[in-house]
Amino acid sequence: MPEPKWSRYPQVSENSQGCLWLSLLDNLGRSPATIDAYARGLEQYLFFCEAAGVAPEAATLSHVSLFVRYLRGEDVPFLSTRAAVSNATLHQRLSAVRLWYDHLVFEGIKHRNPVPRGQAVVGRGPLSEHVGFRYGLVRRSKLLPYLPSDEEWARLQEIVAQETVRNRLMFALAYYGALRREELVGLRVSDIDPARRLLTIRAETSKSAHARVVCYSAVICPVLAVYLHRRRGATTHSGALFLSESDRNFRQPITKWSWSKTVRRLALQAGIPAFSTHTLRHLRLTHLARSGWRLHDIATYAGHRNVQSTTLYIHLSGEDLLRKIAHSVEQMDMNLGNRVFGG
């Protein structure tokens, strides 16, 4: 990542320790997306502290609790009420603030981190000194991701079929490979093995920092071959597989933001506004689970470092639920059905 653009974060740019912390993360190779997320979280917290009239370095747990209240869209004495953020965003903001205070403690600027950590492993005692925060300041909600119905999925595919070759290929490869958007836009021509229909996801583009290999369907091979032939003739040295088609950034590598806007437009056309770039990944992994893939195999294909992340898709597929029912109360269910419905 180039030198962080502090002008995007005015509060951070005026805080020397904020700049130093983010620079350290950049030097240590944290991804641009990670640094941006931390910078946005710290920016919002520094803005809050300024409104509260407290120096961030002197803030206490009481101030942090008011920050949480503010993020939840509730009244605080010195700021106008704002729309509540999601539980995931709230945790992301708190993580940024907690890690920044870790930095201040390490530098000897602050004696104690005012943002308690939750208990990592049950039975080992709270990691914070306050017994009331065994699970952290805010409980984490575990929501199942959105998946389209079969009808919605078919409708969306019909709309995608009217798109440019590039957009159709990006859509198909994102689904076939269960790719994150950064992995998709980061693909290079050299990452494709047409003979074996394989894609190599390089470690530097993967969230898990682990390389992996995924595959794609033979049905797109003719279109992909034509696209690759044209792509190799393009006058660009970037090596990126997918290039921008806009006049402003013509033949520059497409960005994840542009891809998100494209998928957003398609989703709205299909009448499914909840559909996002990541839905393609969720959908593919769920389909693999429904097809009987083993947990470890799905985790490997997805690039998950922890198979616990993969169990979500087993739950979404309903396969584990059906197996549990089959091994426990299936006979009782059949008895009820036969007696009530005359089966």
N, C-alpha and C positions, 0 to 999 in steps of 0.2 A: 504494500500500500504506500502511495506517495505521502509526503508530509501531511499530516492531518489538517483539514481545512477548518481551522478554529472559527472562521467567520460565520460558519453555519451554526455555531453554538456560542452566542454572545456572552452568556453567563460563564461558561467554561473558559472562554478566551481571556476573561479578566481574573481567573483564579489560577495562580501559578501551580498549585498542587494538582488541580484538575488537569491542566495541560501536561504536567510531568507524568501523571499516572497514565494518561492515554498514550503518551509518547513511549512509555515503557512497554505497554501492551503491544504497540505497533512494532517496536524493536524486537520483541520476543516472538513475533510472527502471528499474532492473533489476526483473524480474518477481518477484512474491512467491514463486513456485516456485523461482527461482534463488537468492534470498536464503535461503530455507528450507534448500535443499540445502547451500549454503555454511555456514550456521549449524550444521547438524547435523554436517558434516564437521569444522569447527573445534571444536565441542563435544567430539567424540570425541577429537580430538588433544590438547586442553587437559586432558581427563581422564587421558589416557595420560601426559602430561608430569608431572602432579601425582603419579601413581603411581610414575613413574620418579625423582621427586625432583629434577627439573631445571626451571628457569625456561624457559618456552617461548621467550622472547626470546634465551636463551643456548643453545638446542638446536643440535646439529650434525647433519651427515649421518649420523653413527653412530646418533643418537637416532631420526632419521627412518627409518632402515633397520629399527630395532627396531619402530617403529610399523607398518611394512609387514608385518613378521613376525607381529605381533599380529593384524592384520587378516586375515592368511592362516590364522589359526587355529592357529598354531604356538606353542610354548612361549616365554615370555619370563620372566626371573627374578622379576619383581615383580608379575605379574598372572596371574589364573587363565586357563586356555585358554578361548577362546570359539569359537563357530562361525565358520568362514571366510566372508567376504563374497565376492560375485561379482567377477569381473575388472572389470566396469563400475563397480560400487560402489567398488572399491579405487581406480580412477582418479579417480572423482568426489571421494573423500576427499582424495587427494593434490592434486588441482587446487585444492580449497579451501585447503589448508595452504600450497601454493605461492603462491597469490594473496595470502594474508594476509601471508606473508613479503615479498612484493613491496611491500605497503603499509608494512611496517616499514622496509624499505630506503629507500623514498621519503621516509619521515618522519625518516630519519637515526637510527633506533633500532638498526638492525642493519646491519652492513657488507656482508654477503653473504647471499644466499638459500641455505639449506642443502638445498633441494629442486631438483635439477638438472632442466633442461628437456631434452627430446629434440630431435633434429635435425629441423627442419621440412621441409627440402628436401635430398634426397640430393645430395651433391657440394659443399655449402656449408660443410662442416666442422661439428663438434658445437657446438651453442649453449651447452652447459655447458663448463666448463673441464676436466672429467674425461672423458677419452676413453672410459671404460668405460660411459658413460651416453648414448651416441649416440641410443638409442631411448627415453630416459627411464629412470626407476628400475625400472619394471615394463613388460614387453612387453604390448601390447594384444591381447587375443583378439578375433578376428573370427568371430563365430558367426552362422549363419543363424537368423533368428527362427522361432518355431514357427508352423506353419500346420496347420489341421485337415484331415483327409482329407475327401473328398466325402461320405462316410457320416456323419462327425462333424458336418460343417457342416449337413447336412440334418436331423440329429437335434436340433441346437441350435435351428434355425429352428422346428421343431415345438413345442419348449418355449416359445420366445419368443411364439409365436402365442397362448398361453394367458395372456399378461401384459396389463397395463392398456394403454390406448391410448397413454398417454405413453411407457411403456417400449418399446412396439413401434415407435413413431415415432422415438424416440431411437436404437434399435438400427438401424433402417433408414437413417436419415440419416447415422449414423456410418459405416455401410458405403458407402452411395452416394457420400458426399462425401469418403471417406477422411479423416475428421476425427480429430484428436487430441481427447482428452477435454476439455481446456480450451476448445477451439474449439466443441465440442458444447454444453457447459453454458453457454458464453458467448453462444450464439445469442439474438438478440432477434427479436421479432415483425417488426420492420421490416427484418430481414435476409432475409426470404423474398419472392421474386417468384413468386407462384402462377401467374401467366399464362404465364411462360416456364419454370417449374419450376427456378428457380435459387436458390442460397443464396450470400449474400455473407459471406465470412469476413473480419471486420475486422482491421486490422493489430494493434490492441491485444490481441486474443485469440490471435494466431498466434505460434508459437514463433519464426518467421523475421522477425516484425515487418513482413511484407508482406501486403497485402490480396490476396484472390483470389476467384474465383467458381467454384463447383462446381454440379453438377446432381443431380437425384433422379428416380427412375422415376415414370412416370405412374400406375402401379398404386396408389401410396399417396395420390394426390391426393384422392379422396373422403374418406378417413379424416382426412387433414391438414386439409381444408376444415372438417370438423365440429369438429376439435380447435381450430382457429384461431377459429372462431365462439365456442366456449365460453371459450377463453382470453381473448378480447377482453372478455368479460363479467365476468371475474374482477376483484375489487376489489384491484388492486395497481398501483402506479405504476412498478414496476421495469422493465417492458418485456421482461423475460426470457421467452423462449419456453417453457422447461420449468421448472415449479415443483415444489416439494416436495409430496408427498402425505402426509407424516407429520403426526401431531397436533402434534408439538413445533415443527416449522418450516413449518406449513401455509401454502401459497401464497408462501413465500419461494423465491428462485431455488435450484434444485437445485445441490448442490456436486459437484465432481469426485470427492470421496471417496464420496458417496452413489451416484454412478453406478458407480464401481469395485466397490462392494459388491454392487450389483444384478447386474452382469455376472459377478462371482465366483459369486454364488448360482446364476445360470443355467448357468454352465459346470460347476459341481459337479453340478447336476441332470442335465446331459447327459453326465456322465462324462468331461469333458475339462478337468481342472483347470489345464492349461497355457494355456488360452484367457483372454485379458485384453482390456481395452478397446482396447489398441493393436493387437491381433490383427485387429480389423475393418479397420483402416487397412492393415496389411500385406496382408491378403487382397484388399482391393479393388484396390490397386496391382498386386498380382501378377496378378489377373484382367485388368486393363487391359493388362499386358505380354503375357499369353497371347493377348489379342485382337488383338495387332499394333500397339498404340500405340507411337509413336516415343518415344525416350528423353526428348527435350526436352518433349514434350507431357505425359508422365507427371510429370516434374519440376515443370512449371507447375501441374498439377492438385494435386499433393501439397504445393506451397508450399515446395519445397526450394530453398535458396539456391545449393547446389552440386549439379550433376548427378551428381557422384560418389556422392552419397547414394542416387540413384535407380537406379544400376546394380545394387544389391542385388536389386531386384525383377525386373530382367531375368534375373539369375542364378536367382532363385527360380522364375521361370516356365519355365525350361528352354529358352526360345526361342533364346538365344544359343548354347547347347550344341548344340542340334539343327542350327542353321545351320553351326556349325563342323564338325560331323560330316559334314553334307551336302557341304561343300566340301573335305573332306580324305580321309576314309577310308571313305566310304559304300560305294564299290564293293568294297573289300576286305571290308567287313562282310557285304555281300550274297553275295560269293563263299563266305565261310565258312558262312553260313546255308544256301545252296543245296547245298553239298557235305555238310555235316553233317546237315542236316535234310531234304535231298532236295527243296528248294523249286524 
